[in-house]
Amino acid sequence: MEKIINIKTKAKAEFIDITEEVTRAIKESGINDGIAYIFVPHTTAGITINEGADASVKGDILRMLNKLVPYDGDYSHAEGNSPAHIKSTLTGVSLFVIIKEGKLVLGTWQSIFFCEFDGPRHRKAIIKIVKGS
């Protein structure tokens, strides 16, 4: 089963919790045990799993990524969004999560985040649910 979720970002850089959308896709699939693959088909966005309970963690991560890869650096890319490409490379554009008994296997504080680095934009994430053997 495959589902595309549409994401409208509101800022140049932000983390958007998509855990509920992935959970909904699992329920719709009817698969109790397997893998949820999440892929972001964008070169200036990414996907990650991190703490979802304390919003300050998202802010800390974004601030540190901006320190590592500032938007006003010395870049050659004519479009001017090289920092977003680099941040996408650092976070990655895909991940997978185990599904057990119809639920995502995540740690107590973990959530799945779509990572925007070149917004605001209309984006998507593709979720593929695969049944375990």
Residue frames as qw, qx, qy, qz and C-alpha x, y, z in Angstrom:
[[0.000, 0.889, 0.457, 0.000, 0.00, 0.00, 0.00],
 [0.430, 0.075, 0.024, 0.899, 1.27, 3.45, -0.88],
 [0.064, -0.891, -0.444, 0.073, 0.00, 6.83, 0.25],
 [0.386, 0.354, -0.006, 0.851, 1.13, 10.35, -0.62],
 [0.253, -0.781, -0.448, 0.354, 0.69, 13.03, 2.00],
 [0.300, 0.712, 0.127, 0.621, 0.69, 16.68, 1.02],
 [0.520, -0.541, -0.301, 0.589, 2.50, 19.11, 3.26],
 [0.200, 0.860, 0.127, 0.451, 2.25, 22.90, 3.12],
 [0.605, -0.240, -0.308, 0.694, 5.20, 24.46, 4.88],
 [0.072, -0.948, -0.303, -0.058, 4.98, 27.94, 6.33],
 [0.323, -0.879, 0.260, 0.236, 8.59, 28.92, 7.02],
 [0.404, 0.719, -0.559, -0.087, 11.99, 28.86, 5.36],
 [0.388, 0.225, -0.872, 0.195, 13.05, 26.11, 7.76],
 [0.620, -0.305, 0.324, -0.647, 10.80, 24.05, 9.99],
 [0.071, 0.054, -0.995, 0.032, 10.15, 20.53, 11.27],
 [0.648, -0.094, -0.091, -0.750, 6.59, 19.28, 10.79],
 [0.385, -0.139, 0.873, -0.266, 5.42, 16.27, 12.79],
 [0.612, 0.173, -0.471, -0.611, 3.90, 13.73, 10.36],
 [0.086, -0.136, 0.956, -0.247, 3.67, 10.82, 12.82],
 [0.530, 0.302, 0.551, -0.569, -0.14, 10.87, 12.80],
 [0.628, 0.533, -0.257, -0.506, -0.29, 10.79, 9.00],
 [0.302, 0.369, -0.877, -0.064, 2.02, 7.75, 8.94],
 [0.257, 0.036, 0.857, -0.445, -0.06, 6.09, 11.67],
 [0.622, 0.419, 0.228, -0.621, -3.22, 6.75, 9.65],
 [0.539, 0.495, -0.576, -0.365, -1.63, 5.18, 6.56],
 [0.058, 0.204, -0.964, 0.159, -0.80, 2.06, 8.58],
 [0.442, 0.234, 0.663, -0.557, -4.40, 1.78, 9.80],
 [0.628, 0.517, -0.087, -0.576, -5.71, 2.23, 6.26],
 [0.358, 0.457, -0.784, -0.220, -3.38, -0.50, 5.00],
 [0.912, -0.219, -0.038, -0.344, -4.67, -3.09, 7.45],
 [0.722, 0.316, -0.541, 0.295, -1.10, -4.38, 7.89],
 [0.699, -0.708, -0.047, -0.089, -0.29, -5.42, 11.46],
 [0.677, -0.524, 0.352, 0.380, 3.37, -6.33, 11.09],
 [0.703, 0.551, 0.224, 0.390, 5.82, -4.94, 8.57],
 [0.453, -0.224, 0.046, 0.861, 7.71, -1.81, 7.62],
 [0.223, 0.924, 0.284, -0.123, 6.66, 1.77, 6.91],
 [0.563, 0.048, 0.222, 0.795, 9.02, 3.40, 4.41],
 [0.087, 0.922, 0.257, -0.277, 8.82, 7.18, 4.21],
 [0.583, 0.110, 0.326, 0.736, 10.44, 8.98, 1.27],
 [0.068, 0.844, 0.149, -0.511, 10.67, 12.73, 0.60],
 [0.687, 0.393, 0.408, 0.455, 11.10, 13.39, -3.16],
 [0.097, 0.988, 0.025, 0.118, 12.67, 16.82, -2.75],
 [0.728, 0.270, -0.254, 0.576, 16.31, 17.95, -2.82],
 [0.072, 0.457, -0.294, 0.836, 15.83, 20.77, -0.32],
 [0.694, -0.433, 0.136, -0.559, 13.80, 18.92, 2.30],
 [0.291, 0.283, -0.898, 0.169, 14.35, 15.85, 4.45],
 [0.793, -0.406, -0.289, -0.351, 12.92, 13.44, 6.99],
 [0.244, 0.368, -0.747, 0.497, 14.06, 12.50, 10.47],
 [0.677, -0.540, -0.494, -0.079, 13.01, 10.89, 13.73],
 [0.279, 0.262, -0.486, 0.786, 13.63, 12.81, 16.91],
 [0.075, -0.336, -0.719, 0.603, 11.97, 14.02, 20.11],
 [0.112, -0.504, -0.540, -0.665, 8.42, 15.18, 19.63],
 [0.423, -0.657, -0.589, 0.205, 7.46, 15.91, 23.25],
 [0.303, -0.723, -0.085, 0.615, 9.47, 19.11, 23.70],
 [0.523, 0.816, 0.217, 0.117, 9.19, 21.61, 20.83],
 [0.157, -0.913, 0.329, 0.184, 12.42, 23.29, 21.90],
 [0.686, -0.208, 0.612, 0.335, 14.36, 20.29, 20.54],
 [0.589, 0.626, 0.429, 0.279, 13.18, 21.10, 16.99],
 [0.072, 0.995, -0.040, 0.054, 14.31, 24.69, 17.46],
 [0.511, -0.675, 0.481, 0.229, 17.67, 23.58, 18.82],
 [0.722, 0.111, 0.583, 0.356, 18.26, 21.27, 15.86],
 [0.441, 0.809, 0.299, 0.248, 17.31, 23.97, 13.34],
 [0.152, -0.967, 0.195, 0.054, 19.55, 26.54, 15.07],
 [0.593, -0.488, 0.568, 0.296, 22.52, 24.17, 15.05],
 [0.675, 0.391, 0.524, 0.342, 21.95, 23.21, 11.40],
 [0.253, 0.947, 0.122, 0.158, 21.94, 26.94, 10.59],
 [0.363, -0.830, 0.389, 0.170, 25.23, 27.36, 12.47],
 [0.686, -0.151, 0.632, 0.329, 26.76, 24.43, 10.59],
 [0.355, 0.325, 0.630, 0.610, 25.32, 25.47, 7.22],
 [0.056, 0.555, 0.275, -0.783, 24.40, 29.18, 7.29],
 [0.514, 0.711, 0.480, -0.003, 22.09, 30.61, 4.66],
 [0.206, 0.966, -0.116, -0.108, 24.56, 33.40, 3.91],
 [0.718, -0.378, 0.453, 0.368, 27.60, 31.22, 3.20],
 [0.111, 0.620, -0.532, -0.566, 29.92, 31.27, 0.20],
 [0.679, 0.213, 0.702, -0.036, 27.99, 29.01, -2.23],
 [0.102, -0.228, 0.615, 0.748, 28.21, 28.62, -6.01],
 [0.192, 0.451, 0.863, 0.123, 24.73, 27.27, -6.81],
 [0.025, 0.220, 0.283, 0.933, 22.97, 29.92, -8.91],
 [0.402, -0.583, -0.591, -0.386, 19.53, 29.31, -7.43],
 [0.104, -0.571, 0.352, -0.734, 20.78, 30.40, -4.00],
 [0.799, -0.403, 0.081, -0.438, 19.49, 27.47, -2.00],
 [0.578, 0.368, -0.700, 0.199, 22.67, 25.43, -1.53],
 [0.182, -0.316, 0.706, -0.608, 22.28, 25.47, 2.27],
 [0.790, 0.019, 0.223, -0.571, 18.92, 23.70, 1.87],
 [0.830, 0.339, -0.429, -0.110, 20.50, 21.05, -0.37],
 [0.301, 0.410, -0.748, 0.426, 23.26, 20.47, 2.19],
 [0.430, -0.203, 0.569, -0.671, 20.81, 20.22, 5.10],
 [0.882, 0.145, -0.070, -0.442, 18.72, 17.75, 3.12],
 [0.679, 0.375, -0.618, 0.127, 21.83, 15.64, 2.66],
 [0.011, 0.360, -0.721, 0.592, 22.53, 15.79, 6.41],
 [0.615, -0.060, 0.462, -0.636, 19.04, 14.69, 7.46],
 [0.179, 0.028, 0.953, 0.244, 18.45, 12.29, 4.59],
 [0.458, 0.076, -0.247, -0.851, 15.34, 11.89, 2.47],
 [0.769, -0.124, -0.517, -0.356, 14.12, 8.47, 3.55],
 [0.194, -0.350, 0.791, -0.462, 13.68, 6.30, 6.59],
 [0.623, -0.200, -0.678, -0.335, 11.85, 3.23, 7.69],
 [0.386, -0.343, 0.554, -0.653, 10.02, 2.31, 10.87],
 [0.142, -0.068, -0.987, 0.005, 8.99, -1.13, 12.06],
 [0.612, -0.246, -0.106, -0.744, 5.26, -1.83, 12.37],
 [0.214, 0.004, -0.948, 0.237, 4.28, -4.23, 15.15],
 [0.006, -0.500, -0.812, 0.299, 0.70, -5.09, 16.08],
 [0.181, 0.790, 0.507, 0.293, -0.56, -2.32, 13.80],
 [0.229, -0.964, -0.037, 0.133, 1.53, 0.41, 15.44],
 [0.452, 0.751, -0.358, 0.323, 4.77, 2.22, 14.71],
 [0.819, -0.366, -0.219, 0.383, 7.67, 1.00, 16.82],
 [0.216, 0.735, -0.158, 0.623, 8.99, 4.33, 18.11],
 [0.396, -0.063, -0.616, 0.678, 10.62, 5.26, 21.38],
 [0.155, -0.661, -0.622, 0.391, 8.57, 7.01, 24.04],
 [0.043, -0.741, -0.073, 0.667, 9.55, 10.51, 22.93],
 [0.284, -0.137, 0.634, 0.706, 10.12, 9.88, 19.21],
 [0.520, 0.682, 0.326, -0.398, 8.14, 11.45, 16.38],
 [0.605, 0.249, 0.505, 0.563, 8.61, 11.51, 12.61],
 [0.023, 0.791, 0.087, -0.605, 9.38, 14.94, 11.18],
 [0.596, 0.648, 0.276, 0.386, 9.27, 16.32, 7.67],
 [0.455, -0.547, 0.032, 0.703, 12.18, 18.79, 7.49],
 [0.417, 0.856, 0.244, 0.185, 11.71, 21.92, 5.39],
 [0.571, -0.409, 0.105, 0.704, 14.87, 23.83, 4.48],
 [0.170, -0.008, 0.414, 0.894, 13.72, 25.97, 1.50],
 [0.028, 0.648, 0.761, 0.019, 10.18, 27.03, 2.24],
 [0.610, 0.151, 0.623, -0.465, 7.54, 27.96, 2.35],
 [0.276, 0.240, -0.748, -0.554, 6.44, 25.42, -0.26],
 [0.891, 0.008, 0.077, -0.447, 3.94, 22.73, -1.15],
 [0.042, 0.474, -0.879, -0.007, 5.65, 19.40, -0.49],
 [0.904, -0.086, -0.182, -0.377, 4.85, 15.73, -0.29],
 [0.243, -0.442, 0.853, -0.132, 6.03, 12.61, 1.43],
 [0.749, 0.102, -0.527, -0.388, 5.44, 9.12, 0.12],
 [0.519, -0.355, 0.682, -0.373, 4.59, 6.38, 2.59],
 [0.670, 0.189, -0.657, -0.290, 4.93, 2.75, 1.52],
 [0.660, -0.356, 0.520, -0.408, 3.59, 0.10, 3.90],
 [0.561, 0.321, -0.744, -0.169, 5.04, -3.37, 3.36],
 [0.888, -0.348, 0.005, -0.301, 3.76, -6.49, 5.09],
 [0.227, -0.607, 0.757, -0.081, 6.29, -8.48, 7.09],
 [0.600, 0.189, -0.736, -0.250, 6.97, -12.11, 6.38]]
